[in-house]
């Protein structure tokens, strides 16, 4: 009986030591990973910026919409402004004049194609792709700080019942939440790329 108690106590101690070792190894791997990532030029999202220190105000006028998607330019512009404001470093204004930097955008295309099909050969998922031209200009120096003439953003959505059209305008009329989700992700991607210069 004493041997049984002794074995149980030793097993418990071995389990606690093993658990402590696993925790220590996890902590060390996270720390090493952080060191490796920081040495490769990556940084945590939302930290720092490469923009000149004299830039305090950023103008974000309403984007241009070259597509047939109703209200796309308004939604995207609002989301980009909100994303900048959420970073808390800049005053965001809706005008193109009287600012330190100017962010302009033009949505040039939106397409939707089926990405997977169900057993009845109807689309079960759609891939939505949006292409835009984005530029951030330093108004004091009159030079481009960041630009991408063909930012491509792709996201997949589940098909809802009765939807079989592959027209982007019709898609957004049937699923208004998709426009909101896509605009939010697009804004997050753009603002992160600008501020963190990845």
C-alpha positions in Angstrom: 0.0 0.0 0.0 2.8 2.4 0.8 4.4 1.5 -2.6 1.1 2.5 -4.3 1.0 5.9 -2.5 4.7 6.5 -3.3 4.2 5.7 -7.0 1.2 8.0 -7.2 3.1 10.8 -5.6 6.0 10.3 -8.0 3.7 10.2 -11.0 2.1 13.5 -9.8 5.5 15.1 -9.4 6.6 13.8 -12.8 3.4 15.2 -14.4 4.0 18.7 -12.7 7.6 18.8 -13.8 6.6 17.8 -17.4 3.9 20.4 -17.4 6.3 23.1 -16.2 8.8 22.1 -18.9 6.2 22.3 -21.6 5.1 25.7 -20.5 8.7 26.9 -20.3 9.4 25.5 -23.8 6.3 27.3 -25.2 7.3 30.6 -23.6 10.8 30.2 -25.1 9.5 29.4 -28.5 7.3 32.5 -28.5 10.2 34.7 -27.4 12.5 33.2 -30.0 9.9 33.6 -32.7 9.4 37.2 -31.8 13.1 37.8 -32.0 13.3 36.1 -35.4 10.3 38.0 -36.8 11.6 41.4 -35.7 15.0 40.6 -37.2 13.3 39.9 -40.6 11.8 43.3 -40.8 8.4 42.4 -39.6 6.6 44.3 -36.8 3.4 44.0 -34.8 0.4 45.5 -36.5 -0.5 48.9 -35.3 2.9 49.8 -34.1 5.0 52.6 -35.6 4.8 54.3 -38.9 7.2 55.2 -41.7 5.5 58.5 -42.5 7.4 61.7 -41.9 6.9 63.1 -38.4 5.5 66.5 -39.7 2.4 64.7 -41.1 -0.4 65.3 -38.6 -3.4 65.6 -40.8 -4.4 63.2 -43.6 -7.1 64.2 -46.2 -9.2 61.3 -47.3 -11.7 62.6 -49.9 -14.4 60.3 -51.2 -12.9 57.6 -53.4 -13.8 57.4 -57.1 -16.0 54.5 -58.2 -15.6 53.2 -61.7 -17.9 50.2 -61.1 -21.6 49.6 -61.1 -21.7 48.9 -57.4 -24.0 51.5 -55.8 -22.5 53.3 -52.8 -19.2 51.4 -52.9 -17.1 54.6 -52.9 -18.9 55.9 -49.8 -18.6 52.7 -47.9 -14.9 52.2 -48.7 -14.0 55.8 -47.9 -15.8 55.7 -44.5 -14.1 52.4 -43.6 -10.6 53.8 -44.6 -11.2 56.9 -42.5 -12.4 54.9 -39.5 -9.4 52.6 -39.8 -7.0 55.6 -39.8 -8.9 57.1 -36.9 -8.6 53.8 -35.0 -4.8 54.1 -35.2 -5.1 57.3 -33.2 -2.1 59.1 -34.6 -3.6 61.4 -37.3 -6.4 63.8 -37.7 -8.4 62.6 -40.7 -10.3 65.1 -42.8 -12.6 64.7 -45.7 -11.0 67.4 -47.9 -8.1 67.4 -50.3 -6.7 70.8 -49.3 -5.2 72.1 -46.1 -3.8 68.7 -45.1 -0.2 67.4 -44.6 -0.9 64.2 -46.7 -3.6 63.2 -49.1 -4.9 59.7 -49.6 -6.8 59.2 -52.9 -8.5 56.1 -54.1 -10.2 54.8 -57.3 -12.0 51.5 -57.5 -11.4 50.3 -61.0 -13.1 46.9 -61.0 -15.2 44.5 -59.0 -15.8 41.0 -60.2 -17.5 37.9 -58.8 -17.0 34.3 -59.9 -18.2 31.0 -58.5 -15.4 29.4 -56.6 -17.0 26.1 -55.7 -20.2 24.2 -56.6 -22.7 22.0 -54.8 -24.0 18.6 -55.8 -26.6 20.3 -58.0 -23.9 22.2 -59.9 -25.1 25.5 -58.4 -22.5 27.8 -56.9 -22.0 27.2 -53.2 -19.2 29.9 -52.8 -18.3 33.0 -54.7 -14.9 34.7 -55.0 -15.2 38.5 -55.0 -12.3 40.5 -56.3 -11.9 44.3 -56.1 -9.1 46.2 -57.8 -8.3 49.8 -56.8 -5.7 52.5 -57.4 -4.5 54.0 -54.1 -2.0 56.9 -53.6 -0.8 58.7 -50.5 0.9 62.0 -51.3 3.0 64.2 -49.1 1.5 67.6 -49.7 4.4 69.6 -48.2 7.0 68.0 -50.4 4.6 67.1 -53.3 5.8 63.6 -53.6 4.2 60.2 -53.4 4.8 58.4 -50.1 3.0 55.2 -51.0 1.1 54.0 -54.0 -0.3 50.9 -55.6 -1.9 51.3 -59.0 -3.7 47.9 -58.8 -4.4 46.9 -55.2 -6.2 43.6 -55.6 -8.4 42.3 -52.8 -10.1 39.0 -52.9 -12.6 37.4 -50.5 -14.9 34.4 -50.6 -18.5 34.3 -49.6 -21.1 31.5 -49.0 -23.9 31.5 -51.6 -27.3 32.2 -50.2 -30.4 30.3 -51.4 -31.7 31.5 -54.7 -28.6 33.4 -55.7 -27.2 32.2 -59.0 -26.2 35.5 -60.7 -22.5 36.3 -61.0 -23.1 40.1 -61.4 -21.3 42.0 -58.6 -24.0 44.7 -58.3 -26.8 42.1 -58.0 -24.7 40.2 -55.4 -24.3 43.2 -53.2 -28.0 44.1 -53.5 -28.8 40.5 -52.2 -26.2 40.5 -49.5 -25.5 44.0 -48.1 -23.4 42.6 -45.3 -20.9 41.3 -47.8 -20.2 44.9 -48.9 -19.6 46.0 -45.4 -17.3 43.0 -44.6 -15.3 43.5 -47.8 -15.0 47.3 -47.2 -13.7 46.7 -43.7 -11.1 44.2 -44.7 -10.0 46.3 -47.6 -9.6 49.4 -45.4 -7.6 47.4 -42.8 -5.3 46.0 -45.5 -4.7 49.4 -47.1 -4.1 51.4 -43.9 -1.8 48.7 -42.5 0.2 48.7 -45.8 0.5 52.5 -45.7 1.4 52.9 -42.0 3.6 49.9 -41.6 5.2 49.9 -45.1 5.2 46.1 -45.5 
